[in-house]
Each structure stands twice: as structure tokens, then as C-alpha cells.
Amino acid sequence: MSRIGKQPIILPVGVDVKVTGQKVDVKGPKGTLSHTAHGLVRVNLDLAARKIEVTRANDDRLSRSVHGLTRTLVSNMVDGVTKGFERRLVVYGLGYKAELDKKDKRVVMLKLGFANIKPVRAPEGVTVEIGEIGYKIEGGGGEEKLACITVRGSCKQMVGQYAAELRAAQPAEPYQGKGVRYFGEVVRRKEGKTKGG
């Protein structure tokens, strides 16, 4: 059996789960999520023991891979409706800024050295906060105060996807390190051209 797939998911207090055929609905303090499981696996809910177990139909290669995947997705749903997920990004560069739109707080306005400000809208179920944070850039001196974008939500996929869209607006370049990067991401720096003597 799959080492991940065979592990039971323990349901915390305050989480309600409903399994209808292949559809799994999870409801908790931070919202409601649903997922339709692959046909090769079965999601079994044990209300008395407050746990979920995922089993597979056979030992085919696809069944084995879907087994572990489904267990992880359901586990992430349970974590999402109880604790939620968070991803932080920092904006580095002279004149590079990030701020929330004054009219619509779901839109992040990114000023990244282009003529136009790039708006990136957050999907439903994802919240965004912008503040300042002390951050040490590799190859530089001490800590600098940088704009920090915090993305939160109950769905791990949506949080990760929106954070990736923000980063894709201007990934950190290797010469000066300017751009949007994940908090803690190490950007390999290159040495620029030097004048020959």
C-alpha cells in the first residue's frame, strides 16, 4: 500500500465531513471545501472514531499514485478549514512597491519598474495583506525594510496559485535581485560584466 495513502486522517473538533459517493465535503471554522475523488479510490468516513480512510480498488500504477494524492488532498482540506494556509512574498528593488487598490481590496497593485502598474486580482476565498518586514538580501549588507505580501486562504491550491501569479509578475532577476520572491527564497546571484583593464 501507499505509505501516505494508508495513513488515516483524524478529524479535529469542529470539523464536519460528508461523503456522498466520490464527493467529499469538509466544513470547518474557516469555510467549506469540496473535492470529487478519482474513481479508482474510495473515501471511507468513520464518524464514531472521527477519522477518514482512503482505500484503492487495485494495485495498478495509477491506482497507487491516486491513492496517496487523494489522501493528501482530503488532509489539506481538513487543515484548510481549521488552520488555513499562508504564503508570504517580498518585493525588492528601488522604486518597487506593492499596495492594495483603494476601491477594491482584493486587487494588489504592483509597481515593478514598468510604465504601468500591474493589477493582480485575488480569487474568492483568498485574502491579501500588505505590510513591511525586515528582510536580508543575499550579497547585500544588513536587513532592509521591504514590502511583504501575505496571502491567506483555506484552499492550499488557490493560495499557492495566487502567490505564483504575484511572483510571475516579475520574478527576481539574478544580477541585482530585483523583483517579487517568496519569503525565504534564495536567488542565485550572477556577477555583472566588468570593464577589462
MIVO-266984 format. One record per residue: chain; x, y negated, z of N, C-alpha, C in turn. Coordinates in steps of 0.2 Angstrom, whole numbers, always signed. Example, Ala and Ser with C-alpha at 12.3 -4.5 7.8 and 13.67 -1.06 7.14 Angstrom:
BEGIN
+----+-------+-------+-------+-------+-------+-------+-------+-------+-------+
! ch !    nu !    nv !    nw !   cau !   cav !   caw !    cu !    cv !    cw !
+----+-------+-------+-------+-------+-------+-------+-------+-------+-------+
!  A !   +66 !   +28 !   +39 !   +62 !   +22 !   +39 !   +66 !   +16 !   +39 !
!  A !   +64 !   +11 !   +35 !   +68 !    +5 !   +36 !   +64 !    +0 !   +39 !
+----+-------+-------+-------+-------+-------+-------+-------+-------+-------+
//
This chain:
BEGIN
+----+-------+-------+-------+-------+-------+-------+-------+-------+-------+
! ch !    nu !    nv !    nw !   cau !   cav !   caw !    cu !    cv !    cw !
+----+-------+-------+-------+-------+-------+-------+-------+-------+-------+
!  A !    +4 !    +6 !    +0 !    +0 !    +0 !    +0 !    +4 !    -6 !    +0 !
!  A !    +1 !   -12 !    -2 !    +5 !   -18 !    -2 !    +6 !   -20 !    +5 !
!  A !   +12 !   -22 !    +7 !   +14 !   -24 !   +14 !   +10 !   -30 !   +16 !
!  A !    +8 !   -35 !   +11 !    +5 !   -41 !   +13 !    -3 !   -39 !   +13 !
!  A !    -5 !   -35 !    +8 !   -12 !   -34 !    +7 !   -15 !   -30 !   +12 !
!  A !   -11 !   -25 !   +16 !   -14 !   -21 !   +21 !   -15 !   -24 !   +28 !
!  A !   -12 !   -30 !   +28 !   -12 !   -34 !   +35 !   -19 !   -37 !   +36 !
!  A !   -23 !   -36 !   +41 !   -29 !   -39 !   +42 !   -29 !   -46 !   +44 !
!  A !   -34 !   -50 !   +42 !   -35 !   -57 !   +43 !   -39 !   -58 !   +49 !
!  A !   -36 !   -61 !   +55 !   -40 !   -62 !   +61 !   -44 !   -68 !   +60 !
!  A !   -50 !   -68 !   +62 !   -54 !   -74 !   +61 !   -54 !   -78 !   +68 !
!  A !   -52 !   -85 !   +68 !   -52 !   -89 !   +74 !   -59 !   -91 !   +76 !
!  A !   -60 !   -93 !   +82 !   -66 !   -95 !   +84 !   -68 !  -101 !   +80 !
!  A !   -75 !  -102 !   +78 !   -77 !  -107 !   +75 !   -77 !  -106 !   +67 !
!  A !   -75 !  -101 !   +65 !   -75 !   -99 !   +58 !   -80 !   -94 !   +56 !
!  A !   -84 !   -96 !   +51 !   -90 !   -91 !   +49 !   -88 !   -89 !   +42 !
!  A !   -88 !   -82 !   +41 !   -87 !   -79 !   +34 !   -93 !   -75 !   +32 !
!  A !   -94 !   -76 !   +25 !   -99 !   -72 !   +22 !   -97 !   -69 !   +16 !
!  A !   -98 !   -63 !   +15 !   -95 !   -59 !    +9 !  -101 !   -56 !    +6 !
!  A !  -102 !   -59 !    -1 !  -108 !   -56 !    -5 !  -105 !   -53 !   -11 !
!  A !  -105 !   -47 !   -12 !  -101 !   -43 !   -17 !   -94 !   -45 !   -17 !
!  A !   -92 !   -49 !   -23 !   -85 !   -51 !   -23 !   -84 !   -58 !   -21 !
!  A !   -89 !   -61 !   -19 !   -88 !   -68 !   -17 !   -87 !   -69 !   -10 !
!  A !   -82 !   -73 !    -8 !   -81 !   -74 !    -1 !   -82 !   -81 !    +1 !
!  A !   -86 !   -83 !    +6 !   -87 !   -90 !    +8 !   -84 !   -91 !   +15 !
!  A !   -80 !   -96 !   +16 !   -77 !   -97 !   +23 !   -79 !  -104 !   +25 !
!  A !   -82 !  -104 !   +31 !   -84 !  -111 !   +34 !   -81 !  -112 !   +40 !
!  A !   -78 !  -118 !   +41 !   -75 !  -120 !   +47 !   -75 !  -127 !   +49 !
!  A !   -72 !  -130 !   +54 !   -72 !  -137 !   +56 !   -70 !  -142 !   +50 !
!  A !   -66 !  -139 !   +46 !   -63 !  -144 !   +41 !   -66 !  -143 !   +34 !
!  A !   -72 !  -139 !   +34 !   -75 !  -139 !   +27 !   -77 !  -132 !   +26 !
!  A !   -79 !  -131 !   +19 !   -81 !  -124 !   +17 !   -78 !  -123 !   +10 !
!  A !   -75 !  -117 !   +10 !   -72 !  -114 !    +4 !   -74 !  -108 !    +1 !
!  A !   -74 !  -107 !    -5 !   -77 !  -100 !    -8 !   -72 !   -98 !   -13 !
!  A !   -72 !   -91 !   -14 !   -67 !   -88 !   -19 !   -71 !   -81 !   -21 !
!  A !   -70 !   -80 !   -28 !   -73 !   -74 !   -30 !   -67 !   -69 !   -31 !
!  A !   -67 !   -64 !   -28 !   -61 !   -59 !   -28 !   -61 !   -55 !   -35 !
!  A !   -55 !   -53 !   -37 !   -55 !   -48 !   -43 !   -58 !   -42 !   -42 !
!  A !   -61 !   -39 !   -47 !   -65 !   -33 !   -47 !   -61 !   -27 !   -45 !
!  A !   -54 !   -27 !   -45 !   -50 !   -21 !   -43 !   -49 !   -21 !   -35 !
!  A !   -52 !   -26 !   -31 !   -51 !   -26 !   -24 !   -58 !   -27 !   -21 !
!  A !   -58 !   -25 !   -15 !   -64 !   -26 !   -11 !   -62 !   -29 !    -4 !
!  A !   -66 !   -34 !    -2 !   -66 !   -38 !    +4 !   -70 !   -35 !    +9 !
!  A !   -68 !   -33 !   +14 !   -72 !   -30 !   +20 !   -72 !   -34 !   +26 !
!  A !   -78 !   -36 !   +28 !   -79 !   -41 !   +34 !   -81 !   -36 !   +40 !
!  A !   -77 !   -37 !   +45 !   -79 !   -33 !   +51 !   -81 !   -39 !   +57 !
!  A !   -87 !   -40 !   +57 !   -89 !   -45 !   +62 !   -88 !   -44 !   +69 !
!  A !   -89 !   -37 !   +71 !   -88 !   -35 !   +78 !   -80 !   -36 !   +80 !
!  A !   -76 !   -35 !   +76 !   -69 !   -36 !   +78 !   -66 !   -43 !   +75 !
!  A !   -70 !   -46 !   +72 !   -69 !   -53 !   +69 !   -62 !   -53 !   +65 !
!  A !   -63 !   -48 !   +60 !   -57 !   -48 !   +55 !   -59 !   -46 !   +48 !
!  A !   -55 !   -48 !   +43 !   -56 !   -46 !   +36 !   -51 !   -42 !   +34 !
!  A !   -52 !   -36 !   +30 !   -48 !   -32 !   +27 !   -49 !   -32 !   +20 !
!  A !   -43 !   -32 !   +16 !   -44 !   -31 !    +9 !   -41 !   -24 !    +7 !
!  A !   -45 !   -21 !    +3 !   -43 !   -14 !    +0 !   -43 !   -14 !    -7 !
!  A !   -40 !    -9 !   -10 !   -39 !    -9 !   -18 !   -42 !    -3 !   -20 !
!  A !   -44 !    -3 !   -27 !   -48 !    +3 !   -29 !   -43 !    +9 !   -31 !
!  A !   -37 !    +7 !   -34 !   -32 !   +12 !   -36 !   -25 !    +9 !   -35 !
!  A !   -20 !   +13 !   -37 !   -13 !   +11 !   -36 !   -10 !    +9 !   -43 !
!  A !   -14 !    +6 !   -47 !   -11 !    +3 !   -53 !    -7 !    -3 !   -52 !
!  A !    -3 !    -5 !   -56 !    +2 !   -11 !   -55 !    -2 !   -17 !   -54 !
!  A !    -8 !   -18 !   -58 !   -12 !   -24 !   -57 !   -16 !   -24 !   -51 !
!  A !   -18 !   -18 !   -49 !   -22 !   -17 !   -43 !   -17 !   -19 !   -37 !
!  A !   -11 !   -17 !   -37 !    -6 !   -18 !   -31 !    -5 !   -26 !   -31 !
!  A !    -4 !   -29 !   -37 !    -2 !   -36 !   -36 !    -8 !   -40 !   -34 !
!  A !   -14 !   -38 !   -37 !   -20 !   -42 !   -35 !   -22 !   -41 !   -28 !
!  A !   -20 !   -35 !   -25 !   -22 !   -34 !   -18 !   -18 !   -39 !   -13 !
!  A !   -12 !   -40 !   -14 !    -8 !   -45 !   -10 !   -11 !   -52 !   -11 !
!  A !   -12 !   -53 !   -17 !   -14 !   -60 !   -19 !   -21 !   -62 !   -16 !
!  A !   -25 !   -57 !   -16 !   -32 !   -59 !   -14 !   -32 !   -60 !    -6 !
!  A !   -28 !   -55 !    -3 !   -27 !   -56 !    +5 !   -24 !   -63 !    +6 !
!  A !   -19 !   -65 !    +3 !   -16 !   -72 !    +4 !   -21 !   -77 !    +3 !
!  A !   -25 !   -77 !    -3 !   -30 !   -82 !    -4 !   -35 !   -83 !    +1 !
!  A !   -37 !   -77 !    +3 !   -43 !   -77 !    +9 !   -39 !   -80 !   +15 !
!  A !   -33 !   -78 !   +17 !   -30 !   -80 !   +23 !   -29 !   -88 !   +22 !
!  A !   -27 !   -90 !   +17 !   -26 !   -98 !   +16 !   -33 !  -101 !   +17 !
!  A !   -38 !   -98 !   +14 !   -45 !  -101 !   +15 !   -46 !  -102 !   +23 !
!  A !   -45 !   -97 !   +27 !   -46 !   -97 !   +34 !   -42 !  -102 !   +37 !
!  A !   -35 !  -103 !   +35 !   -31 !  -108 !   +38 !   -33 !  -115 !   +36 !
!  A !   -35 !  -115 !   +30 !   -38 !  -122 !   +27 !   -43 !  -125 !   +31 !
!  A !   -48 !  -121 !   +33 !   -54 !  -123 !   +36 !   -53 !  -124 !   +43 !
!  A !   -48 !  -122 !   +46 !   -46 !  -123 !   +53 !   -41 !  -128 !   +54 !
!  A !   -35 !  -127 !   +51 !   -29 !  -132 !   +52 !   -29 !  -137 !   +46 !
!  A !   -30 !  -135 !   +40 !   -29 !  -139 !   +34 !   -22 !  -138 !   +32 !
!  A !   -21 !  -141 !   +26 !   -14 !  -141 !   +23 !   -12 !  -148 !   +22 !
!  A !    -5 !  -149 !   +22 !    -2 !  -156 !   +21 !    +4 !  -156 !   +17 !
!  A !    +5 !  -161 !   +13 !   +11 !  -161 !    +8 !   +13 !  -168 !    +9 !
!  A !   +20 !  -170 !   +10 !   +22 !  -176 !   +10 !   +27 !  -178 !    +5 !
!  A !   +27 !  -184 !    +2 !   +31 !  -186 !    -4 !   +34 !  -193 !    -2 !
!  A !   +40 !  -194 !    -4 !   +43 !  -201 !    -3 !   +45 !  -204 !   -10 !
!  A !   +44 !  -211 !   -10 !   +45 !  -215 !   -16 !   +52 !  -218 !   -15 !
!  A !   +57 !  -217 !   -19 !   +63 !  -220 !   -18 !   +65 !  -224 !   -24 !
!  A !   +68 !  -230 !   -23 !   +71 !  -234 !   -29 !   +69 !  -241 !   -28 !
!  A !   +73 !  -246 !   -30 !   +72 !  -253 !   -29 !   +66 !  -255 !   -33 !
!  A !   +61 !  -258 !   -30 !   +55 !  -260 !   -33 !   +50 !  -255 !   -34 !
!  A !   +52 !  -249 !   -32 !   +47 !  -243 !   -32 !   +42 !  -243 !   -26 !
!  A !   +36 !  -243 !   -28 !   +31 !  -244 !   -22 !   +25 !  -239 !   -24 !
!  A !   +21 !  -237 !   -18 !   +15 !  -233 !   -18 !   +10 !  -237 !   -14 !
!  A !    +4 !  -238 !   -16 !    -1 !  -241 !   -12 !    -8 !  -238 !   -14 !
!  A !   -13 !  -238 !    -9 !   -19 !  -236 !   -11 !   -23 !  -242 !   -15 !
!  A !   -27 !  -240 !   -19 !   -31 !  -245 !   -23 !   -36 !  -249 !   -18 !
!  A !   -37 !  -255 !   -18 !   -41 !  -259 !   -14 !   -48 !  -257 !   -14 !
!  A !   -50 !  -256 !   -20 !   -58 !  -254 !   -21 !   -59 !  -247 !   -20 !
!  A !   -55 !  -242 !   -22 !   -56 !  -235 !   -22 !   -50 !  -232 !   -18 !
!  A !   -51 !  -230 !   -12 !   -46 !  -227 !    -8 !   -44 !  -220 !   -10 !
!  A !   -47 !  -217 !   -15 !   -45 !  -211 !   -17 !   -40 !  -211 !   -23 !
!  A !   -38 !  -217 !   -25 !   -33 !  -218 !   -30 !   -26 !  -221 !   -28 !
!  A !   -21 !  -218 !   -29 !   -14 !  -220 !   -27 !   -11 !  -224 !   -33 !
!  A !    -9 !  -230 !   -32 !    -6 !  -234 !   -37 !    +1 !  -234 !   -36 !
!  A !    +5 !  -231 !   -41 !   +12 !  -230 !   -41 !   +15 !  -235 !   -46 !
!  A !   +20 !  -239 !   -43 !   +24 !  -244 !   -46 !   +31 !  -241 !   -47 !
!  A !   +33 !  -238 !   -53 !   +39 !  -234 !   -54 !   +43 !  -237 !   -59 !
!  A !   +44 !  -243 !   -59 !   +49 !  -246 !   -64 !   +46 !  -247 !   -71 !
!  A !   +40 !  -245 !   -72 !   +37 !  -246 !   -79 !   +33 !  -253 !   -79 !
!  A !   +31 !  -255 !   -85 !   +27 !  -261 !   -86 !   +21 !  -261 !   -82 !
!  A !   +18 !  -255 !   -83 !   +11 !  -254 !   -80 !   +11 !  -250 !   -73 !
!  A !    +7 !  -251 !   -69 !    +6 !  -247 !   -63 !    +2 !  -241 !   -65 !
!  A !    +4 !  -235 !   -62 !    +1 !  -229 !   -64 !    -4 !  -227 !   -58 !
!  A !   -10 !  -226 !   -60 !   -15 !  -224 !   -55 !   -16 !  -216 !   -55 !
!  A !   -16 !  -213 !   -49 !   -17 !  -206 !   -49 !   -23 !  -205 !   -44 !
!  A !   -28 !  -202 !   -47 !   -34 !  -201 !   -43 !   -34 !  -194 !   -39 !
!  A !   -36 !  -194 !   -32 !   -36 !  -188 !   -28 !   -43 !  -185 !   -30 !
!  A !   -43 !  -178 !   -30 !   -49 !  -174 !   -31 !   -53 !  -174 !   -25 !
!  A !   -59 !  -172 !   -25 !   -64 !  -172 !   -20 !   -61 !  -166 !   -15 !
!  A !   -61 !  -168 !    -8 !   -59 !  -164 !    -3 !   -51 !  -165 !    -1 !
!  A !   -48 !  -170 !    -5 !   -41 !  -171 !    -3 !   -41 !  -179 !    -1 !
!  A !   -38 !  -180 !    +5 !   -37 !  -187 !    +7 !   -29 !  -189 !    +7 !
!  A !   -28 !  -195 !    +6 !   -22 !  -198 !    +5 !   -20 !  -204 !   +10 !
!  A !   -15 !  -203 !   +13 !   -12 !  -209 !   +17 !    -5 !  -211 !   +15 !
!  A !    -4 !  -218 !   +15 !    +2 !  -221 !   +13 !    +5 !  -225 !   +19 !
!  A !   +11 !  -223 !   +21 !   +15 !  -227 !   +26 !   +22 !  -227 !   +25 !
!  A !   +26 !  -229 !   +30 !   +33 !  -229 !   +29 !   +36 !  -224 !   +34 !
!  A !   +42 !  -222 !   +31 !   +46 !  -217 !   +35 !   +53 !  -218 !   +34 !
!  A !   +57 !  -216 !   +39 !   +64 !  -216 !   +39 !   +67 !  -210 !   +35 !
!  A !   +70 !  -211 !   +30 !   +72 !  -205 !   +26 !   +80 !  -206 !   +24 !
!  A !   +84 !  -201 !   +24 !   +91 !  -201 !   +22 !   +92 !  -198 !   +15 !
!  A !   +94 !  -202 !   +11 !   +95 !  -200 !    +4 !  +102 !  -198 !    +3 !
!  A !  +103 !  -192 !    +0 !  +110 !  -189 !    -1 !  +114 !  -193 !    -5 !
!  A !  +121 !  -194 !    -3 !  +125 !  -198 !    -6 !  +125 !  -205 !    -4 !
!  A !  +120 !  -207 !    +0 !  +120 !  -214 !    +2 !  +122 !  -215 !    +9 !
!  A !  +121 !  -221 !   +12 !  +123 !  -222 !   +19 !  +119 !  -219 !   +24 !
!  A !  +115 !  -224 !   +28 !  +111 !  -221 !   +34 !  +104 !  -220 !   +31 !
!  A !   +99 !  -220 !   +36 !   +92 !  -220 !   +34 !   +89 !  -226 !   +31 !
!  A !   +85 !  -225 !   +27 !   +81 !  -230 !   +24 !   +74 !  -230 !   +25 !
!  A !   +70 !  -235 !   +25 !   +63 !  -235 !   +26 !   +60 !  -234 !   +19 !
!  A !   +56 !  -229 !   +18 !   +53 !  -228 !   +11 !   +46 !  -227 !   +12 !
!  A !   +42 !  -228 !    +6 !   +35 !  -227 !    +6 !   +34 !  -219 !    +6 !
!  A !   +30 !  -217 !   +11 !   +28 !  -210 !   +12 !   +21 !  -208 !   +10 !
!  A !   +20 !  -204 !    +5 !   +13 !  -202 !    +3 !   +11 !  -195 !    +7 !
!  A !    +6 !  -195 !   +11 !    +4 !  -189 !   +14 !    -3 !  -187 !   +11 !
!  A !    -3 !  -181 !    +8 !    -9 !  -178 !    +5 !   -11 !  -172 !   +10 !
!  A !   -18 !  -173 !   +12 !   -21 !  -168 !   +16 !   -27 !  -165 !   +13 !
!  A !   -29 !  -159 !   +15 !   -35 !  -156 !   +12 !   -35 !  -149 !   +15 !
!  A !   -41 !  -146 !   +14 !   -42 !  -139 !   +17 !   -41 !  -134 !   +11 !
!  A !   -40 !  -135 !    +5 !   -38 !  -131 !    +0 !   -31 !  -131 !    -2 !
!  A !   -27 !  -126 !    -1 !   -20 !  -127 !    -2 !   -18 !  -128 !    -9 !
!  A !   -22 !  -125 !   -14 !   -21 !  -126 !   -21 !   -22 !  -133 !   -23 !
!  A !   -27 !  -136 !   -21 !   -29 !  -143 !   -23 !   -24 !  -148 !   -20 !
!  A !   -22 !  -147 !   -14 !   -17 !  -151 !   -10 !   -10 !  -151 !   -14 !
!  A !    -8 !  -144 !   -16 !    -2 !  -143 !   -20 !    -2 !  -146 !   -27 !
!  A !    -8 !  -145 !   -30 !    -9 !  -148 !   -37 !    -8 !  -156 !   -37 !
!  A !   -12 !  -159 !   -32 !   -12 !  -166 !   -32 !    -5 !  -169 !   -31 !
!  A !    -1 !  -166 !   -26 !    +6 !  -168 !   -24 !   +10 !  -167 !   -30 !
!  A !    +9 !  -162 !   -34 !   +13 !  -160 !   -40 !   +12 !  -166 !   -45 !
!  A !    +5 !  -168 !   -46 !    +4 !  -173 !   -51 !    +7 !  -180 !   -49 !
!  A !    +7 !  -181 !   -42 !   +11 !  -188 !   -40 !   +18 !  -187 !   -41 !
!  A !   +21 !  -181 !   -40 !   +28 !  -181 !   -41 !   +30 !  -181 !   -49 !
!  A !   +25 !  -178 !   -53 !   +26 !  -178 !   -60 !   +26 !  -185 !   -63 !
!  A !   +23 !  -190 !   -60 !   +23 !  -197 !   -62 !   +30 !  -200 !   -64 !
!  A !   +35 !  -198 !   -59 !   +42 !  -200 !   -60 !   +46 !  -196 !   -56 !
!  A !   +48 !  -189 !   -58 !   +52 !  -185 !   -54 !   +59 !  -189 !   -53 !
!  A !   +62 !  -187 !   -47 !   +68 !  -191 !   -45 !   +74 !  -189 !   -50 !
!  A !   +77 !  -194 !   -53 !   +82 !  -193 !   -58 !   +89 !  -192 !   -55 !
!  A !   +94 !  -189 !   -58 !  +100 !  -186 !   -54 !  +105 !  -191 !   -53 !
!  A !  +105 !  -197 !   -57 !  +110 !  -202 !   -56 !  +110 !  -207 !   -50 !
!  A !  +104 !  -210 !   -49 !  +103 !  -214 !   -44 !   +98 !  -211 !   -39 !
!  A !   +94 !  -206 !   -41 !   +90 !  -203 !   -36 !   +83 !  -206 !   -36 !
!  A !   +82 !  -211 !   -41 !   +75 !  -215 !   -41 !   +70 !  -210 !   -43 !
!  A !   +64 !  -211 !   -40 !   +58 !  -208 !   -42 !   +54 !  -205 !   -36 !
!  A !   +49 !  -201 !   -37 !   +45 !  -198 !   -32 !   +47 !  -190 !   -31 !
!  A !   +48 !  -189 !   -24 !   +51 !  -182 !   -22 !   +47 !  -180 !   -16 !
!  A !   +47 !  -173 !   -16 !   +44 !  -170 !   -10 !   +48 !  -172 !    -4 !
!  A !   +45 !  -173 !    +2 !   +49 !  -174 !    +8 !   +54 !  -168 !   +10 !
!  A !   +60 !  -170 !   +10 !   +65 !  -164 !   +12 !   +68 !  -161 !    +5 !
!  A !   +65 !  -163 !    -1 !   +68 !  -161 !    -7 !   +75 !  -163 !    -8 !
!  A !   +80 !  -159 !   -10 !   +86 !  -161 !   -11 !   +87 !  -162 !   -19 !
!  A !   +89 !  -168 !   -21 !   +90 !  -169 !   -28 !   +98 !  -169 !   -30 !
!  A !  +100 !  -164 !   -34 !  +107 !  -164 !   -36 !  +109 !  -170 !   -39 !
!  A !  +114 !  -173 !   -37 !  +116 !  -180 !   -40 !  +122 !  -178 !   -45 !
!  A !  +122 !  -182 !   -50 !  +127 !  -182 !   -55 !  +131 !  -188 !   -55 !
!  A !  +137 !  -188 !   -57 !  +142 !  -194 !   -57 !  +140 !  -197 !   -63 !
!  A !  +140 !  -204 !   -63 !  +138 !  -208 !   -69 !  +145 !  -208 !   -73 !
!  A !  +144 !  -211 !   -79 !  +150 !  -212 !   -83 !  +155 !  -217 !   -80 !
!  A !  +161 !  -216 !   -80 !  +166 !  -221 !   -78 !  +171 !  -223 !   -83 !
!  A !  +173 !  -229 !   -82 !  +177 !  -233 !   -88 !  +184 !  -230 !   -88 !
!  A !  +186 !  -228 !   -93 !  +193 !  -225 !   -94 !  +198 !  -230 !   -93 !
!  A !  +204 !  -229 !   -90 !  +209 !  -234 !   -89 !  +215 !  -233 !   -94 !
+----+-------+-------+-------+-------+-------+-------+-------+-------+-------+
//
